[in-house]
Amino acid sequence: MAKRPKWLDTAVFYEIYPQSFKDTDGDGIGNIDGITEKLSYIKELGCSAIWINPCFDSPFGDAGYDVADYCKVAPRYGTNDDLVRLFEKAHELGMHVILDLVPGHTSWKHPWFLESMKAEKNEFTDRYIWTDSIWEEPAGYGSLRGISDRDGSCVVNFFTHQPALNYGFYKPDRPWQQPMDSEGALSTREAVKDVMRFWLSKGCDGFRVDMAGSLVKNDEDGKGTIALWQDMREFLDREYPEAAMVSEWGEPDKSLQGGFHMDFLLHFGPSHYNDLFRCEAPFFEGRGDASEFVAKYMENYEKSERKGLICIPSGNHDMDRLARHISEKNRRLAFAFLLSMPGAPYIYYGDEIGMNYVEGLTSVEGGYGRTGSRSPMQWDDSGNAGFSTAPSDKLYIPQDPDENRPTAKKQIEDEDSLYHEVQKLIGIRNSEKALGNLGEIEFICNGEKGKPLAYIRSMGEEKILVVINPTGSECEISVEGDPGEVIYSYGEGIKTAGNICKISPASAAFVRI
């Protein structure tokens, strides 16, 4: 397991979708200078680190996840110098910044791909995955066909305009499937190392890696992809040992073995993450069941030797906003959970003020149903909620039209707001080692339907009981030892008698034991 940079041990992350955070030049699109301007807001909330979604040059068919130049900031966001200034300002404030690395595919307008399409062999011919014949489609993959003089079909990831980079096949079963140690696959690997070198040398603190578990093909058990990332880890340990690496993989036992410091629980796949937040009966709305989530979480926790950081985000650019499924009062229970679990918490911009999912929006830059979670940040009551001075019809994504939409200004002025609840929870987390990123966890009530979630966080001799009850009934649990000081309470809270704790409906509490 990779040695972690020390700052990750206490990091609380804030995810920024750059298009939608703050526009300082009036073109209707957020930019790097806007992020720099709002660093103090993020720090005052309590977050100490930032994850910025892709900000590199792109045709923006997939909101920047279709990269055209990994080493150039997209002009609509500013310049490389602007990003370096952001790193410097963040470091002055004791904060860290990780960028979004997209190693699985590029835009079809990337110079690498334009060279790869040529019929004559060149250094980029095998940078992408091509079949030998235009008439052979790669089974199990989408493909681009008939777009150049080169004979063959090119594998794509996700959208048609995202040709897949070649890292080799763990078990090649067709003549065109190159092994992991082929010249083309190894050159791709080295090219990605060069991208990381470029930004780390300029002050970037690490990377969140998009779909990190999908690079090597025909790799059912992930062994090839683990080996690939172990090689990347050796390079980083040698040249940039303080670089943080966060994987979007969803299988912590594999990603941590590969050398990542943290792994996200995905909103798809086997994690049961959305049993808690986004389904027909979310646990935090008081009518769901968290038991399968708990079982899968503990399975991954044990597989990662209780040492890896399994990260649970409030949301992200790919899923519905928390507010679409969880009522305002129950969002506080959700944050009590998110900010008391092991691993580094991630707050998606605007979730801390309860921003809504904006219904009925036309897709923008490949957002489709995700577009409603990407609307501009709501800062105040001025035009466009303080996001931009551009005419409203020039905004990248339309603003939430609700006249009662929350804003950071209103939430900061209201002492009883969600913002202040989140700020309080981060403060408690930061002051209690047992509640921090590295503290251990033991569930004593698994949140099956009608029951609360209850778990003990511990670090050394310090132990804190966390109980979260979104149900409509009082619930009772028993603990070893006598509960002591209540250090956090929401709702009507908790009553203790001996080793018995009674948690009120729609309540949460943290108790020393």
N, C-alpha and C positions, 0 to 999 in steps of 0.2 A: 504494500500500500504506500502511495507516494507521501513523502513528508510535506505537510501543509505549511504554506506561508503563515506566519503567526497572526497576521491581521484577519485571516479567515475564521479564527477561533471565536471571534466576537462579532463578525460581520452581520448586519441586517441590510439586505439589498432592496433597492428601489428600481423597478424596471421602467425604462423610458422608451416609448415609441416616438422616434425623433420627429416624424412628420406632424405629430399632434400635440407636442408638449408646450412649446412657446416660440412664437414667430417674432423676431425683432426687426425684420426688414420689410414687413408689410406685403409680402407676396402670397400670404395665405397658407404657407407651409412652415412648420416648425424648423428650427435650425440649431446648429451647435452653440452659437452665442446665446440662444434662448435657454439652453440647458445650463450654461455657465452662469447666466443671470439668476437662475433659480436654485443654485446649489445651496444657498443658505436656507431656503424653504425645506429642502430635503434633509439637511442636517438638523434643523430645528424639530422636524418630525421625529428624529431619532435614528434615521438610516445612516449608515456609515460607508455604504458602497453602492455603486450604480451599475446596472447592466443596460447598455444601449443596444437596441435592435439595429440591424445593419444600416450603416450610414455611408456605404461606399458607392462609387459611381455605378449606375445601373440604368437600364431602360425602364425599370419599375413596372414590370409585368407581374411581379409578386412582391411588391412593396419593399424591394431591396434585397430579397432573398434570391434574386437572379442577378448575381454580381457581374459587372463588366470590367472592373478594375479593383482588385483587392487592396491596392496601395494608394488609392486616391479617394478622398472624401467627395461625395456627390456634390457638384457645384450648387445645387439648390439648398444644401445644408451649410455650405461655407467652404473652407479650405483645410488642408492638412494642418496649417499653422493654427487655425481656430481650434482644431481638436487637440493639438499639443497644449495650447493655452488652457483648455478645459482640464486636461490631465494635471497641469501645474497648479491651477486654482484648487482643484479637488485635493491635491496633496497638501497644499497650504492649510486646508481646513481639516486635515487628518482623515480624508476620505479616499476611496479607491474606485477605479473605473475599469470595468471589463467590457470588451467589445464582443460583438456577435460574429463568430467565424462560421462560414458556410462552406465546408470542405467537400460536400457530396456532389455538388453540381455548380455550374456557372450559368450565366445568360448565354443564349445562342449568339449574342453579339460580342462576347469576350474574344479578344485577339487570339487566345489559345484555340478556341473552337473554329474561328475563321481559318486558321492555318490547318487545323485538323481535317477540315472539309476538303482540302485540296487533293487532287488525284495523285500528285507526285508525293513520294514519301519525304517527310521532314521531321524535325524534332518533336512536333506536336501531333504527329499521326496517331500515336497510341496514348495520347493524354486523356482520351475519352474512350468509351466502350462501343466498338463498332462490330457488327457482324461482317462476314466476308462477302455477302451478296445482298443486293437491294431486295431480292425476293425472299430473304429469310428475316422474318420478324423475331426478335428475341423472346422466347417463350417466358411468360410470367412478368414481362416488363413492357411499359409503353415505349414507343420509339418515334424517331424522326426519320422520314424516308423521302428520297427523291428531291433533296434540297440542294444537291451539288453534283459535281462531276465524279466525286468519289463513289465507288461501288460499295454499298453496304447500308445497313440501317443502324442508327445510333440510339443506344439506350437513353431514356430520359427518367428523371426523378420527378414525380408529382406532375407539374404542368409540362405541356409539350415544349415550351421554350426553355426548359432547364435540362440540357444534356448532362448525363452522368459522367463524372470524372472516373478515371480508371485506377483503382487500387488493387486490381486483380481479383481472381476467383479462388476461394479456398479449395473448392473441388471443381475444377474445370471439367465440363462434360460435352463441350462442343469445340471444334477446332479454333474458333475465333475467341474463345474465352481464355485470356492470358492468366498464368499463375501469378501469385503475389510477388514473386521474385523476378518477374519479367522486367525488362528495361523500361517499358512504358509505365508500369505500375510504380516502380521505384522512383522514376522521375517525377511523377505526380506527388508522391510523398515528400520529396525534397522541395518541390515548388511550394507546398503548403508550409513547410518549415521556414522558407524564405519570407512568406507573408507574415508569419508570427514574429520572426526576427525584426522585420521592418517596423511593426507597431510597438513591440516590446522595447525596442531601442529608443523609441520616441516618448516613452513614459506610460504606455498602457500597462495595466496591472494583471492582465490575463484575458481569458476568453471563455465565453459560453459557446459551446460547440453544437451547432444545429445538427440534429439527427445523427449523433456520433456513432450510434450502433449499426448504421446502415451502409458503411463504406465498402467493405469487402463483400462481394456477392457470393451466392451459393455457400453461405456461412451459417448454417442453421443453428449451431451451438455457440456462435460468436467467437470461436477460438481464433480465427484469422483476424478479426477486427480487434480483439484484445491484444494480439501480438503486434498489430499495426500501431496501436496507441502506446504500447510499451516502448516501442522504438521512438515514438514522439516524446515520451516521458524521459528517456535517456538523453535526448537532445536538450530538452528543457532543463533537466537537472544539471547538465554540463554548462549550459550557457545562460539560462535565466531561472535559477532555482526558486526565485520568489514569485514566479508567474502562477497565478491561480488558474485552474482548469476545471470547468463545470460542464458536465455532459447532459445533453438531452438524449437520454438512452432509455430510462425507465426500468433498468435492471441493475441496481446498485452493485450486486455481487460481481457483475461483469465489468462495469465501467470503472469501479474502484480497483479491480485487479489490473485493468488496463492503464492505471496511473492517474485517473482523474481524482480530484479532491472531493467532488460533490456530484450527485446525480439528481436530476429532477424526477419526481413522480409525474408521469404523463397523464393527460386527461383522456387518453385512449389506452387500450391494452388491458393488462390484468391487474392494475393497481387498485381498482375500486375507489379511486380518488373522488370521482364525481358522485359516488353514493353519498358523499357528505354535502356537496354543494350544488350539483347540477344534474338533476334527474326528476322524474315525476314526483318522487317523495324524498327530498333531500333530508339527511339526518338533521341538519341545523335548522330546518323548519319544524322539527318536532314530530315528524311522522315517518321518519326513515329508519334505516338500520345501518349501523357502522361496523358490524361485526366482521364482515368479509374484508373491509378495509384494514381493520386491526390485524386480522390473521395474516394478510399479505404483507402488511408493513413489518410485522414482527419476523416473518420468514426472511424478508430482505435484510432486516436489521441484524439477525443472527448470521446470515450468509456473509455480511460485510464485517463480521467480527465486532459488532457494536462500536466500530471506530470510524466508519465513514459517515459523511454528512449527507443524509437523505433530505432533499429540499422539497418543501410543500408550498407552492406559490398561492397567493390569494386569487390569482388569475393570470392570464397573459393575453397577448395579441391574437391568439388562436382559439380562444374559447369565450363563451358568454361572460359578460361581467357578473360579478358576484350579486349585484343588486337585481339582476333579472329573475333570480330564483329565491333569494333570501331576503326577508323583510328587514327593515331598518334595525329593529330591536334585536333580531337574531343575528344580524351581521356582527354585532358586538360579541356574541357567543362564538361566532366563527373566528374572529380575530383573537379571542382568548385562547382558542385552540391553536391557531397558526403561530402565535407568538409565545407559546409555551411548549412547543414540540422541539425535539433535537434537530440538529441540522441548521443551516442558515435560512432564515425566513426570506421570502421575496414578496414585496408589495407591488402590484401593478399600478402604474400611475393613475391617480383618481379614485382607486378603490378606498383609499383612506378618507375620502370625503363622500363616498357613496354614489359616485357617478353611475348614471343609468346606462343600460344597453339601449341604444337608439334604434327603435324598430323601423322597418320598412325602407332602409337606405339602399340605393342602387350600389352595386359592387364598385369599389374603388381599388384599382391596382391589385386585382386578384383576391380581394378580401371576401367577396361573396357574403355568406352568412356571418362572417367574422367582422365585417365592416362596422356593425353597430357597437362593437367593443373598442373601436379605434377612433372615436370622435375626439375633437380637441379638448384639452384640459380646460377646466372651468376655474379661472382665477378670481374673478370679481364680477361686479354688476355693470361694468362698462361694456362697450360694443364687443360682440363676439366673446363675451365673458372674459375679456382681458387676454385672450389668446393671440389675437392679431388685429392690426388696424386695417387690414384689407377689407374691401366690400364683402359682405357675407356670402355672396354668390361666387366668390373667388376662393373660398376656403377649400383646402384639400379634401376634407370630409365635412359635411354640414354639422353645425353645433346641435346639441340636444335642444329641441324647441320648447321643452317644458318650462313654463314661466316660473315654476318652483324648483328648478334645477339647483342642486347644491353647488356652492362655490367655496374655494379655499378661504376667501375673506370671511364669508358668513360663518363657516365652520370654526375658524380660528377665534372669531368674536364670541361664539357660543360655548361657554364652558362645559355644557353637557353634550357636545356634539360627538359624532363618530370620530372625527379627527383627534379630539382630545383623549378619547378612549384608547385609540391606537397609540398615541403618543405616550399615554400613561403605561400601557402594556409593554411598550418597548423599553421604557425607563425601568420598570420592574424587572424585565428580563435581563437588562444590562447590569442591574445591581445584585442579582442573585445567581451565583455560579451554577447552582443546580438546574436553573431554568435555561441556561445558555446552550450554545451550539453543541458543546461537547458532553453535557450532562447525560447520564443514562436514563432509560425509561423502562418502567414495568407497568403494564396495564392490569388494573384490578377490577375493571368493569368495561366490557367491550362495546357498549353502546348498541346492543341488539335492540330491536324495536320495543319502545316503551321504557328503555333504561338509559341512564346517562353514560357518558364517557368518563372514566376515572383512571388516573395513572399517577405513578410516583416518579418524579424527576429527582435524580440524586447526583451528587458530586462529592466524593469523600464522605464525611460524616453528615453533610447537609442533605436533608430530604424535604421535598415539598410535594404535597398532594394537590393535584389539579382535578377538579370535578366540574364538568360542564353538562348541564341538564336542559336541553331544548324542549323537552316534553311538557305537556300541560299538567303534569302531576308531580307532587313531591316524591322524591326517590331517596332510598336509604341504602347506604353502603357501610361496610365495616372495614376497619384498617387495623394493622398491627401497631400497638402503642397508642398513646393519647394525642389527639390533634392539639396543636397549640395555637400560635398567633395566625390570624387571618390576614394575609398580606395583600389580597386583592379580592374584591367582591363586586359582582354585578347582579342586578335584579334584587330579589329579596334575600339572596345569599344562602348561607349555610349555617346550620345549628349543630353543635357537637355535644355529645354526652358520652363520656368514657371513650370507647373506641368506635362509637356509632356516629355517623355523619348523615344528617338529613339535608338534602339540597332542594331548595324551593323550585317550583316550575320556572322555566325560562330564566335560569340563573347560572352563574359561574362563580367559582371561588378557588383561590390558591391558599393552602394552609400548611404551615410548618408542622412536621411530625417528627 
